[in-house]
Amino acid sequence: MRIDIATLFPEMLENYLSESIIGRSRAKNIFTACCHNIRDYTEDKHRRVDDTPYSERQGMLMQAQPIYKCWQAVCNMTKSQPYVIYMSPQGKTLTQQKCRELSMLDNIFILCGHYEGVDNRIIEKIVDEEISIGDYVLTGGELPALVLVDSVVRMLEGTLSSQQGYTDESHFNGLLEYPQYTRPEVWEGMSVPKVLLSGHHANIKKWRHENSLITTKQKRPELLEKYPLTEQDIIILNNFSEADGDI
């Protein structure tokens, strides 16, 4: 997979993309990331990429032309038109399913806005999809872009040691992840659930599923509305409700 990111702050992105699991994946060429400074594509001698909006709103708006020239350069470089994503609070909220879909693509071009956003004509001209990481506003699209890249790259084959590294996690199958524990066995008088120490794989798998259901009910009950609950799942959730505690 190739990921191109158009930004005013390429160094900010490069630092993150070179570290930890994502950095190792990049070093192994599991994916390629190229950060493009939008200022390099402006025709203004002062390297300006923004101007005042045609409204009474205060602030500055990123111009369409430098972004467009950056996108054209990437298209010429790759001899293709990448799938263009604009990180925007007006976009659809990023989900694990969307990350899975994006991980199947060969080329992604991510546009990071700044100031008051971008000239809407560039959205109409090149953007395929707007994506948000939540219902709040940040000063720029760089952090959301990194969130998107991280969540997509970790599902590429070879990034993690096995697929279970992400298929077992929250949201992958529609539920939140079950509770996790590590050594010591007893900490501050609190013990690891005995079933996890039993070595009985079938019972451990059953415990994990039951506690994924319970954790989802406690923390994100709205997710259960879309999850295909079995009759046994419903019994588990009803028993938990009646007990008002762990099953």
MARKOLSE-915038 format. One line per field, with one value per atom (N, C-alpha, C): residue number from 0; atom name; y negated, z negated, x. Coordinates in steps of 0.02 Angstrom, whole numbers, always signed. Each point is the difference from the previous one (the first is absolute). Example, Ala and Ser with C-alpha at 12.3 -4.5 7.8 and 13.67 -1.06 7.14 Angstrom:
seq: (0|0|0|1|1|1)
atom: (N|CA|C|N|CA|C)
yy: (+284|-59|-60|-53|-59|-55)
zz: (-390|+0|+0|+36|-3|-37)
xx: (+660|-45|+45|-18|+42|-39)
***
This chain:
seq: (0|0|0|1|1|1|2|2|2|3|3|3|4|4|4|5|5|5|6|6|6|7|7|7|8|8|8|9|9|9|10|10|10|11|11|11|12|12|12|13|13|13|14|14|14|15|15|15|16|16|16|17|17|17|18|18|18|19|19|19|20|20|20|21|21|21|22|22|22|23|23|23|24|24|24|25|25|25|26|26|26|27|27|27|28|28|28|29|29|29|30|30|30|31|31|31|32|32|32|33|33|33|34|34|34|35|35|35|36|36|36|37|37|37|38|38|38|39|39|39|40|40|40|41|41|41|42|42|42|43|43|43|44|44|44|45|45|45|46|46|46|47|47|47|48|48|48|49|49|49|50|50|50|51|51|51|52|52|52|53|53|53|54|54|54|55|55|55|56|56|56|57|57|57|58|58|58|59|59|59|60|60|60|61|61|61|62|62|62|63|63|63|64|64|64|65|65|65|66|66|66|67|67|67|68|68|68|69|69|69|70|70|70|71|71|71|72|72|72|73|73|73|74|74|74|75|75|75|76|76|76|77|77|77|78|78|78|79|79|79|80|80|80|81|81|81|82|82|82|83|83|83|84|84|84|85|85|85|86|86|86|87|87|87|88|88|88|89|89|89|90|90|90|91|91|91|92|92|92|93|93|93|94|94|94|95|95|95|96|96|96|97|97|97|98|98|98|99|99|99|100|100|100|101|101|101|102|102|102|103|103|103|104|104|104|105|105|105|106|106|106|107|107|107|108|108|108|109|109|109|110|110|110|111|111|111|112|112|112|113|113|113|114|114|114|115|115|115|116|116|116|117|117|117|118|118|118|119|119|119|120|120|120|121|121|121|122|122|122|123|123|123|124|124|124|125|125|125|126|126|126|127|127|127|128|128|128|129|129|129|130|130|130|131|131|131|132|132|132|133|133|133|134|134|134|135|135|135|136|136|136|137|137|137|138|138|138|139|139|139|140|140|140|141|141|141|142|142|142|143|143|143|144|144|144|145|145|145|146|146|146|147|147|147|148|148|148|149|149|149|150|150|150|151|151|151|152|152|152|153|153|153|154|154|154|155|155|155|156|156|156|157|157|157|158|158|158|159|159|159|160|160|160|161|161|161|162|162|162|163|163|163|164|164|164|165|165|165|166|166|166|167|167|167|168|168|168|169|169|169|170|170|170|171|171|171|172|172|172|173|173|173|174|174|174|175|175|175|176|176|176|177|177|177|178|178|178|179|179|179|180|180|180|181|181|181|182|182|182|183|183|183|184|184|184|185|185|185|186|186|186|187|187|187|188|188|188|189|189|189|190|190|190|191|191|191|192|192|192|193|193|193|194|194|194|195|195|195|196|196|196|197|197|197|198|198|198|199|199|199|200|200|200|201|201|201|202|202|202|203|203|203|204|204|204|205|205|205|206|206|206|207|207|207|208|208|208|209|209|209|210|210|210|211|211|211|212|212|212|213|213|213|214|214|214|215|215|215|216|216|216|217|217|217|218|218|218|219|219|219|220|220|220|221|221|221|222|222|222|223|223|223|224|224|224|225|225|225|226|226|226|227|227|227|228|228|228|229|229|229|230|230|230|231|231|231|232|232|232|233|233|233|234|234|234|235|235|235|236|236|236|237|237|237|238|238|238|239|239|239|240|240|240|241|241|241|242|242|242|243|243|243|244|244|244|245|245|245|246|246|246)
atom: (N|CA|C|N|CA|C|N|CA|C|N|CA|C|N|CA|C|N|CA|C|N|CA|C|N|CA|C|N|CA|C|N|CA|C|N|CA|C|N|CA|C|N|CA|C|N|CA|C|N|CA|C|N|CA|C|N|CA|C|N|CA|C|N|CA|C|N|CA|C|N|CA|C|N|CA|C|N|CA|C|N|CA|C|N|CA|C|N|CA|C|N|CA|C|N|CA|C|N|CA|C|N|CA|C|N|CA|C|N|CA|C|N|CA|C|N|CA|C|N|CA|C|N|CA|C|N|CA|C|N|CA|C|N|CA|C|N|CA|C|N|CA|C|N|CA|C|N|CA|C|N|CA|C|N|CA|C|N|CA|C|N|CA|C|N|CA|C|N|CA|C|N|CA|C|N|CA|C|N|CA|C|N|CA|C|N|CA|C|N|CA|C|N|CA|C|N|CA|C|N|CA|C|N|CA|C|N|CA|C|N|CA|C|N|CA|C|N|CA|C|N|CA|C|N|CA|C|N|CA|C|N|CA|C|N|CA|C|N|CA|C|N|CA|C|N|CA|C|N|CA|C|N|CA|C|N|CA|C|N|CA|C|N|CA|C|N|CA|C|N|CA|C|N|CA|C|N|CA|C|N|CA|C|N|CA|C|N|CA|C|N|CA|C|N|CA|C|N|CA|C|N|CA|C|N|CA|C|N|CA|C|N|CA|C|N|CA|C|N|CA|C|N|CA|C|N|CA|C|N|CA|C|N|CA|C|N|CA|C|N|CA|C|N|CA|C|N|CA|C|N|CA|C|N|CA|C|N|CA|C|N|CA|C|N|CA|C|N|CA|C|N|CA|C|N|CA|C|N|CA|C|N|CA|C|N|CA|C|N|CA|C|N|CA|C|N|CA|C|N|CA|C|N|CA|C|N|CA|C|N|CA|C|N|CA|C|N|CA|C|N|CA|C|N|CA|C|N|CA|C|N|CA|C|N|CA|C|N|CA|C|N|CA|C|N|CA|C|N|CA|C|N|CA|C|N|CA|C|N|CA|C|N|CA|C|N|CA|C|N|CA|C|N|CA|C|N|CA|C|N|CA|C|N|CA|C|N|CA|C|N|CA|C|N|CA|C|N|CA|C|N|CA|C|N|CA|C|N|CA|C|N|CA|C|N|CA|C|N|CA|C|N|CA|C|N|CA|C|N|CA|C|N|CA|C|N|CA|C|N|CA|C|N|CA|C|N|CA|C|N|CA|C|N|CA|C|N|CA|C|N|CA|C|N|CA|C|N|CA|C|N|CA|C|N|CA|C|N|CA|C|N|CA|C|N|CA|C|N|CA|C|N|CA|C|N|CA|C|N|CA|C|N|CA|C|N|CA|C|N|CA|C|N|CA|C|N|CA|C|N|CA|C|N|CA|C|N|CA|C|N|CA|C|N|CA|C|N|CA|C|N|CA|C|N|CA|C|N|CA|C|N|CA|C|N|CA|C|N|CA|C|N|CA|C|N|CA|C|N|CA|C|N|CA|C|N|CA|C|N|CA|C|N|CA|C|N|CA|C|N|CA|C|N|CA|C|N|CA|C|N|CA|C|N|CA|C|N|CA|C|N|CA|C|N|CA|C|N|CA|C|N|CA|C|N|CA|C|N|CA|C|N|CA|C|N|CA|C|N|CA|C|N|CA|C|N|CA|C|N|CA|C|N|CA|C|N|CA|C|N|CA|C|N|CA|C|N|CA|C|N|CA|C|N|CA|C|N|CA|C|N|CA|C|N|CA|C|N|CA|C|N|CA|C|N|CA|C|N|CA|C|N|CA|C|N|CA|C|N|CA|C|N|CA|C|N|CA|C|N|CA|C|N|CA|C|N|CA|C|N|CA|C|N|CA|C|N|CA|C|N|CA|C|N|CA|C|N|CA|C|N|CA|C|N|CA|C|N|CA|C|N|CA|C)
yy: (+60|-60|-62|-50|-65|-52|-41|-53|-66|-47|-67|-47|-45|-46|-71|-41|-71|-40|-37|-32|-63|-42|-57|+18|+58|+20|+72|+12|+67|+30|-43|+26|+31|-30|+27|+71|+11|+66|+49|-23|+44|+29|-40|+24|+60|-6|+55|+61|-12|+54|+40|-25|+33|+38|+1|+29|+62|+42|+56|+48|+29|+51|-28|-61|-30|-14|-23|-13|+64|+54|+64|+26|-8|+21|-40|-64|-42|+20|+14|+20|+66|+44|+64|-6|-61|-13|+34|+11|+25|-55|-62|-57|-54|-44|-58|-63|-45|-63|-58|-46|-60|-61|-44|-60|-59|-35|-55|-66|-47|-67|-40|-19|-36|-67|-28|-64|+7|+61|+10|-8|-4|-2|-67|-49|-66|-41|-46|-44|-67|-7|-62|-2|-55|-4|+4|-14|+5|+69|+44|+68|+1|-49|-2|+51|+32|+49|-16|-58|-16|-71|-14|-67|-8|-62|-12|+29|+28|+29|-54|+16|-46|+4|-25|-2|-45|-10|-43|+39|+64|+42|-18|-3|-14|+62|-10|+56|+4|+50|+9|+68|+3|+61|+23|+65|+26|-4|-23|-8|+67|+2|+62|+17|-51|+14|+37|-20|+38|+73|+11|+69|+39|-32|+33|+18|-46|+14|+57|+3|+55|+67|+0|+61|+20|-48|+15|+31|-27|+26|+73|+16|+69|+45|-24|+39|+14|-50|+9|+48|-4|+41|+74|+13|+69|+25|-46|+17|+30|-28|+22|-56|+9|-47|+34|-19|+31|-17|+39|-13|-57|-55|-61|-7|-9|-7|-68|-39|-63|+9|-11|+7|-62|+11|-56|+16|-47|+13|+9|-17|+9|+70|+39|+66|+51|+60|+56|+24|+19|+21|+64|+0|+58|+60|+57|+62|+55|+54|+56|+30|+1|+26|-43|-66|-45|+11|+10|+14|+63|+51|+63|-10|-40|-14|-37|-50|-40|+41|+50|+41|+42|+6|+39|-41|-66|-43|+0|-17|-3|-69|-53|-68|-44|-36|-48|-67|-53|-68|-34|-22|-30|-75|-40|-72|-25|-36|-29|-74|-20|-70|-37|-66|-41|-66|-43|-63|+14|-31|+11|+55|+36|+54|-15|+27|-8|-28|-31|-24|+59|-7|+57|+27|-40|+23|+58|+1|+56|+64|-6|+59|+26|-45|+20|+29|-25|+19|+68|+13|+60|+48|-23|+41|+54|+62|+56|+9|-16|+12|-45|-26|-38|+46|+0|+43|-42|+13|-33|+53|-21|+47|-15|-45|-14|-67|-11|-62|-55|-22|-56|-28|-58|-35|-7|+16|-9|-57|-20|-55|+20|+64|+23|+73|+24|+69|+50|-22|+45|+56|-17|+53|+49|-24|+47|+44|-29|+39|+56|-14|+51|+55|-21|+50|+46|-29|+40|+47|-25|+41|+57|-15|+52|+54|-19|+49|+43|-27|+37|+45|-28|+36|+61|-4|+57|+61|-9|+57|+28|-32|+26|+62|+49|+63|-14|+25|-8|-55|-45|-54|+29|+39|+34|+72|+33|+68|+50|-14|+43|-40|+25|-34|-7|+46|-2|-64|-31|-61|-55|+2|-50|+31|+64|+30|+11|+2|+10|-65|-56|-64|-30|-53|-35|-22|+7|-24|+45|+44|+38|+42|+34|+42|-31|-64|-34|-6|+32|-3|-33|-23|-24|+60|-11|+54|+19|+64|+25|-28|+1|-25|+41|-33|+31|-4|+49|+2|+25|-19|+26|+12|+21|+15|-65|+3|+60|+26|+62|+31|-36|-26|-39|-68|-53|-68|-41|-29|-40|+38|+65|+42|+19|-19|+16|+55|+53|+59|+3|+31|+15|+53|-6|+51|+70|+47|+67|+35|-13|+34|-15|-60|-18|+36|+29|+37|+75|+20|+72|+36|-37|+33|+35|-6|+33|-49|+13|-49|-12|+51|-8|-45|+12|-41|-72|-8|-68|-37|+35|-31|-21|+43|-15|-60|-2|-57|-65|+3|-60|-27|+44|-23|-29|+35|-23|-69|-9|-63|-55|+17|-50|-26|+45|-21|-47|+21|-39|-68|-1|-63|-48|+27|-41|-27|+42|-23|-55|+6|-50|-66|+4|-60|-30|+43|-23|+40|-3|+42|-9|-59|-11|+46|+26|+46|+66|+19|+63|-2|-60|-6|+27|-4|+24|+69|+25|+65|+57|+53|+56|+46|-20|+38|+68|+52|+66|+6|+53|+11|+5|+34|+7|-67|-43|-67|-39|+5|-36|+25|+66|+28|-27|-2|-26|-72|-41|-71|-8|+40|-3|+20|+53|+23|-53|-32|-54|-57|-19|-54|+15|+63|+20|+2|+22|+5|-67|-47|-66|+5|+46|+11|+51|+28|+49|+64|+34|+63|+56)
zz: (+0|+0|+0|+39|+0|-30|-46|-31|+10|+33|+8|-44|-35|-46|+19|+15|+15|-63|-21|-66|+0|-49|-11|-49|-31|-52|+11|+53|+15|-54|-35|-51|-58|-17|-53|+16|+62|+21|+5|+27|+10|-66|-52|-65|-24|+6|-23|+46|+65|+49|-1|-36|-4|-65|-43|-67|-10|-47|-26|+56|-9|+46|+70|+5|+66|+34|-38|+28|+25|-38|+22|+62|+4|+59|+61|-9|+55|+22|-49|+16|+38|-12|+35|+66|+19|+64|+3|-57|+0|+26|-13|+30|+13|+45|+16|-20|-35|-20|+26|+35|+25|-24|-36|-26|+44|+26|+47|-32|+2|-27|+52|-17|+47|+20|-43|+16|+60|+13|+57|+67|-2|+62|+10|-42|+10|+48|+35|+46|-33|-63|-37|-23|+11|-17|-75|-40|-72|-26|+47|-15|-39|+12|-31|+34|-40|+26|-23|-32|-29|+19|-9|+12|-40|-2|-39|+37|-36|+32|+24|+51|+25|-46|-60|-49|-56|-48|-56|-55|+13|-50|-6|-61|-12|+14|+10|+12|+72|+15|+67|+27|+66|+34|+48|+1|+46|+72|+44|+70|+37|+52|+38|+43|+32|+51|-26|-56|-24|-16|-29|-15|+65|+48|+65|+34|-1|+31|-37|-65|-39|+21|+5|+21|+71|+45|+69|+1|-42|-2|-23|-49|-24|+54|+35|+55|+54|+18|+50|-24|-65|-30|+0|-16|-7|+63|+49|+62|-14|-49|-19|-39|-13|-42|-67|-53|-65|-27|-48|-35|-48|+7|-37|-61|-58|-63|-30|-17|-34|-73|-46|-71|-23|-17|-13|-54|-45|-50|+31|+64|+35|+31|-3|+30|-43|+29|-38|-51|-58|-53|+19|-11|+15|-42|+32|-34|+19|-37|+15|+68|+17|+66|+56|-9|+50|+7|-57|+2|+39|-11|+35|+76|+19|+71|+31|-36|+27|+4|-44|+2|+63|+36|+62|+61|-8|+55|+12|+61|+17|-13|+14|-6|-36|-51|-36|-2|+12|-5|-55|-54|-57|+0|-2|-3|-71|-26|-67|+6|-24|+1|-58|+2|-55|+1|-48|-7|-5|+44|-2|+49|+28|+46|+69|+51|+69|+44|+54|+50|+23|-4|+13|+71|+45|+70|+6|-44|+3|-23|-48|-22|+58|+34|+57|+57|+8|+57|-9|-59|-5|-57|-51|-60|+12|-17|+5|-63|-57|-64|-54|-42|-59|-61|-43|-59|-62|-53|-65|-51|-49|-54|-63|+6|-57|+6|-41|+3|-40|+23|-30|+53|-13|+50|-25|+43|-15|+42|-14|+37|+69|+13|+66|+10|+61|+16|-11|-27|-6|-50|-60|-49|+25|+28|+29|+55|+41|+53|-29|-54|-33|-30|-29|-27|+56|+57|+56|+25|+10|+25|-48|-65|-50|+1|+1|-4|+63|+57|+63|+6|-13|+11|-45|-61|-46|+24|+49|+28|+63|+23|+58|-19|+43|-15|-13|-56|-18|-50|-11|-49|-70|-17|-64|+9|-54|+5|+24|-12|+24|+7|+38|+8|-66|-46|-64|-38|+19|-32|+8|+54|+7|+4|+19|+3|-69|-51|-69|-35|+33|-34|+5|-39|+0|+70|+16|+61|+61|+0|+62|+18|-49|+15|-24|-19|-22|-75|-38|-73|-26|-63|-32|-25|-10|-21|-73|-15|-69|-43|-68|-44|+8|-10|+7|-66|-13|-62|+15|-43|+4|-71|-7|-65|-40|-67|-41|-3|-22|-3|-49|-55|-49|-8|+8|-8|-41|-55|-44|-21|-12|-22|+56|+61|+58|+41|+13|+34|+73|+40|+70|-1|+42|+3|+9|-40|-2|+68|+39|+64|+45|-6|+43|-21|-60|-23|+10|+25|+4|+58|+53|+59|+42|-19|+37|+54|+62|+54|+16|-2|+15|-52|-63|-53|+3|+17|+6|+58|+56|+57|-18|-37|-22|-46|-47|-47|+38|+49|+39|+35|+32|+36|-48|-55|-48|-28|-14|-29|+52|+64|+53|+3|-5|+0|-59|-60|-60|+3|+22|+4|+49|+55|+50|-30|-37|-31|-51|-37|-51|+29|+52|+24|+64|+46|+64|+20|-38|+13|+69|+31|+66|+53|-13|+48|+6|-54|+0|+47|+17|+46|+69|+19|+67|-2|-60|-5|+5|+39|+8|-61|-50|-63|+10|-28|+0|-61|-2|-58|-64|+5|-58|-21|+49|-16|-40|+21|-34|-72|-9|-67|-44|+28|-37|-22|+46|-15|-50|+6|-48|-70|-3|-65|-32|+40|-26|-27|+37|-22|-66|-6|-61|-60|+13|-53|-18|+49|-8|-21|+33|-14|+47|-16|+43|+2|+57|+5|-28)
xx: (+42|-42|+44|-22|+34|-47|+26|-39|+36|-33|+27|-40|+35|-33|+20|-51|+12|-11|+51|-1|+43|-9|+45|+55|-4|+47|+25|+38|+23|+44|+39|+45|-39|-56|-42|-22|-19|-23|+58|+56|+57|+24|+1|+23|-42|-64|-44|+6|+1|+1|+66|+49|+65|+10|-50|+7|-43|+21|-40|-23|-58|-25|-9|-27|-11|+67|+49|+66|+33|-7|+29|-34|-66|-37|+22|+11|+24|+70|+43|+68|+2|-48|-4|-37|-18|-35|-68|-31|-68|-47|+19|-35|+52|-17|+42|-38|+33|-31|+42|-32|+34|-38|+35|-31|+20|-49|+12|-18|+47|-12|-39|-61|-43|+33|+40|+33|+47|+24|+45|-37|-65|-39|-36|+17|-30|+41|-33|+35|+15|-19|+12|+73|+34|+71|+12|-52|+6|-24|-14|-22|-67|-41|-65|-47|-40|-48|-71|-9|-65|-20|-65|-25|-65|-25|-62|-60|-48|-59|-48|-40|-52|-60|+8|-54|+22|-42|+18|+36|+11|+33|+74|+24|+71|+41|+65|+45|+21|+41|+26|-21|-4|-22|+55|+13|+51|-25|+43|-18|-2|-40|-8|+61|+30|+51|+61|+31|+58|-17|-59|-21|-9|-30|-13|+66|+48|+65|+36|-7|+30|-31|-66|-36|+21|+6|+21|+70|+45|+68|+0|-41|-4|-29|-51|-30|+52|+40|+52|+54|+15|+52|-21|-63|-25|-32|-11|-34|-69|-33|-67|-34|-64|-36|-16|+35|-12|-69|-23|-62|+13|-37|+14|-46|+30|-37|+18|-51|+10|-19|+47|-13|-39|-64|-44|-51|-16|-52|-69|-7|-63|-6|+53|-1|-35|-9|-28|+52|-23|+46|+37|+65|+42|-21|-7|-17|+50|-2|+44|-16|-65|-20|+28|-1|+28|+75|+34|+73|+13|-41|+8|-8|-50|-11|+59|+25|+55|+64|+8|+61|+3|-54|-2|+22|+6|+18|+76|+20|+71|+30|-39|+25|-51|+24|-42|+36|-37|+26|-41|+34|-34|+15|-52|+6|-11|+49|-5|-16|-57|-18|+33|-6|+26|-38|+14|-35|-76|-39|-73|-22|+49|-17|+28|-33|+24|-56|+20|-48|-43|-65|-45|+7|+26|+7|+50|+50|+47|-33|-47|-38|-42|-33|-42|+42|+60|+42|+35|+28|+43|-18|-38|-10|-53|+17|-46|-41|+30|-34|+28|-44|+20|-7|+51|-1|+16|-37|+10|+21|+40|+17|-41|-49|-42|-34|-50|-39|+32|+58|+36|+46|+28|+41|+71|+48|+71|+28|+62|+30|+23|+5|+21|-16|+10|-17|+56|+57|+57|-12|-25|-14|-53|-55|-48|+30|+44|+32|+42|+36|+41|-44|-56|-47|-24|-17|-24|+55|+60|+55|+15|+4|+15|-53|-64|-53|-6|+22|-2|+62|+59|+63|+5|-25|+6|-38|-45|-36|+32|+53|+36|+40|-1|+36|+74|+24|+70|+14|-48|+10|+2|-51|-2|+22|+19|+27|-52|-64|-54|-63|-48|-64|-37|+12|-34|+17|+56|+20|-52|-41|-53|-70|-6|-67|-30|+43|-22|-19|+12|-6|-70|-9|-64|-19|-65|-32|+10|+50|+12|-61|-30|-58|-65|+2|-60|-8|+44|-2|+64|-3|+60|+41|+64|+44|-14|+10|-6|+56|-7|+52|+65|+56|+66|+38|+43|+39|+71|+47|+68|+26|+62|+30|+9|-5|-7|-72|-8|-66|-46|+29|-39|+34|-39|+25|-49|+25|-42|-63|+9|-56|-47|+14|-42|+32|-39|+27|-21|+42|-17|-55|-51|-53|+30|-24|+29|-3|-51|-7|+60|+29|+57|+64|-1|+59|-8|-58|-17|+34|+16|+28|-53|-63|-55|-23|+22|-10|-74|-40|-72|-33|+15|-29|+25|+64|+28|-34|-10|-33|-71|-35|-68|-1|+48|+5|+12|+45|+16|-62|-38|-59|-52|-12|-49|+19|+64|+22|+5|+9|-5|-72|-48|-70|-15|+24|-13|+34|+63|+37|-35|-24|-35|-65|-36|-63|+13|+55|+16|+24|+42|+34|-28|-22|-26|-62|-54|-59|-30|+10|-28|+30|+61|+31|-38|-33|-37|-60|-23|-57|+16|+64|+20|+32|+15|+34|-50|+15|-47|-1|-37|-2|-34|+30|-32|-45|-39|-43|+41|+58|+44|+28|+16|+25|-52|-62|-55|-8|+7|-5|+57|+60|+58|-12|-25|-11|-57|-51|-56|+22|+40|+25|+44|+39|+44|-42|-53|-43|-33|-23|-34|+48|+61|+50|+30|-2|+30|+73|+35|+70|+28|+57|+31|-41|+0|-36|+45)
***
